[in-house]
Amino acid sequence: MKTADLINLLAKDQMAAQLSGIWFRRAMCAATASAAFLLLCFIGVREDIAQATGTWKFFVKFLVEFSISACAVMALRADVHPGTSSRRWIWAAPALIGTTALVLNCSETPISSWRTQWLGHTAGSCVGLMLAMGLLPLLAILLAMKRGAPRSPGRAGAVSGLLASGISGFFYAFHCPENSYLFVASWYGLATLLLVAIGWAIGRRMLRW
């Protein structure tokens, strides 16, 4: 291969990486806007949000979902751009925050009340609404990932589902009337697993080279 051809090839690869980055940023804007739109126009913010902000349990939901989203973004970037460090240690952040919140919640609650706090009053709607709020973000992220070259389509689809769940969970937390982290860990977690499974199933076909 001639030097000029090699330079042109590298330039095209760089341009492709820049374009995929642009589309990913657009997808993130679309994903965030769609979740916010569903919350504000169809689902609504919880009525007692002013009182809820006085407890640490209210804020930890946002912190966990944001950290999941941030980790998923970095994982997708590493998957699309070869040579980028995957930094697997970053996943310790949401795991540590969530585990700490769960331990604190259990220590503050009598064992006899654990089951009540775990089931809550809105488990079904929680999972359903998080799924509904996460599907459009998932589609937007997958379309952006299709413009890149993920090394593992199934894994990229699963992480896309995780990112979509982080976005939907963050905005759903404004509506969620449940404060117990026993509830959050279980039912937010179930919705997350479902979105990850959907992302994996679609991604392994949609993102195939």
N, C-alpha and C positions, 0 to 999 in steps of 0.2 A: 504494500500500500504506500502510495506517495505521501509525502509530508502534508501537502495541500489537502489531499483527501481526508487524512486523519484529522486535520484541523477543522475541516467542514463537518465531519462526523461528530466531533466533540462539541462543536458549536450547536449542532442540531439537538444533541442530547441535553445540553444546558438549556436551550430554548424550551424543549419539551418539559423539563423539570420546572421551569419558571411558569409555563402555562398550566401545568397540573397544580402548582401552588396557588395560582390565581383562581382556578376553578374551585379548589378546596376552600379558600377564603370566602368565595361567593356562596358555596354550599353551607358553610358555617353561619353566614348571615341569614340565608334562607331558612335553615333549620331552627335557629333561634327565633326568628320572626314568626315562623309558623306556630311554634309552641306558645309564644307570647300571645299571638292572635287567638288561639283556641282558649287560652286561659281567660283573657279579658273579655272576649265576645260570647263565649258559650259556657264556660265552666264557672268563672268568677272567683274572686278572692274571698277567703274565709271571713265571716262577719266579725269575729273577735280577734282579728289580727293585731290590734293595738295591745290587747292584754297578753296575747301569746308571745309578743316580742320581749316580754319580761322574763322569759325562761330560757335557759341554755339549750333545752331540747328543741326549741324552734329553730335556732340558728345552726345547730349541728347537722340538720338535714341538708341545708344549703351547702355547708362546708364539705360534707361527704360527696354530694352529687357533683359539686364543682371540681373536687379533686379527682373524681372518676373521669370526668370529661377531659380535664387537663392531661391526665395520664394516657387516655385513649388517643388524644390528638398527637402526642409525642410518639406513641406506638405506631400510629398510621403513617406519620412522616418517615419513621425509620423503615417501615415496610415498603414504602414507595420509592424511597431514595437509597439505593445501595451505598454502603459505606457509612451511613448514618448510625451512630450508636443507639442500640435499642433501650439502654438504661432501664433494665428490668427492675432495678431497685426502687424506682419511683412508685411502683405499685404498693410499696410498704406504707405510703402516706395514707391513702383511703382506708387500707386495712387497719392501720394503727388508730386512726381517728374513729372509725366505726366500732372497733373492739373496745376502745376506751369508753365511748358513749354507752355501749351496751353494758359494760361492767358497772359504770356509774349509775345507770338506770336501774339495774337489778339491785344494787346496794341500797338505793333509796326507796325501793318498793318491797313491801312484805311479800314473801313467797306465795301467800294465798291469793295475791292480786296479779301474779304474773300471767296467768291464763287469760284473765279479763283484759289486761293491757296488750297481750299478744294478739288476741282476736279483734279487739277494738269494736267499732260499729260500722266501719266503712271498708272492710277488707276487699269485698267484691268490686266495689266502685273504684277503689284505689288501683287495683290491677288493671281494670278495664280502661280507666281514664289515662293511666300512664302509657298503656299500649297505644291508645288512640292518639295521644300527644307525641308519641315517639315514631310513628310510622312515616309521617312526612319528613321529619329530620333524617330518618334512616334512608329514605329514597334519595334525598338530596345528597347525602354523604356518599352513597354508593355510586351515584352518577358522576360525582367528582372523582372518586377513586378509579372509575373506569377509564378516565383520561390519563391515569398514571400507569404504572406497571408493577402492581403488588406481587411480591415473590410467592405468596401463598394466598390464592383467592378466598379459600374458606376462612382462613385466619383473619384476613383483612375484612371480610364480611362480618365475622363475629365481633371484631373490635369496633367496626362501624355501628353494630347494634348496641355495643356497650356505650359508645359515645352518644348515640341517640337516646339511650336510657338515662344517661347523665343529664342531658338537656331537658328531657321530659320530666325527670324527677325533680330537677331544680325548680322548674316552673310550677309543677303540680304541688310542691311544698307550700306555695302561697295559698292554695285552696285547701289542702289537707287539714282536717280538724283534729287529727290524732297527734298527740305529743309524745307518746311513749316510743322509745327507740326499740323496744321489743316488737312493736307493730311495724316500725319503719324497716328494720333489718329483715323482717320476714316477708312483708307484702311488697315493699319496694324491691326487695331482692328477687321475689318471684317474677315481677314484671320485667326486671333487668334480665333474668335468665331467659325469659320468653323472647325478648327483643334480640338478645345475643343469638339464640337458636334461629330466629327468623333471618337475621343478618347472615349467619353462616350458610343457611340453606340457599338464600338468594345469591350471596356473594360467590359461592363456589362455582356457580354457573355464569353469573353476570360478569364477574371479573376475570374469567378465564382468558388467557392470552389467545 
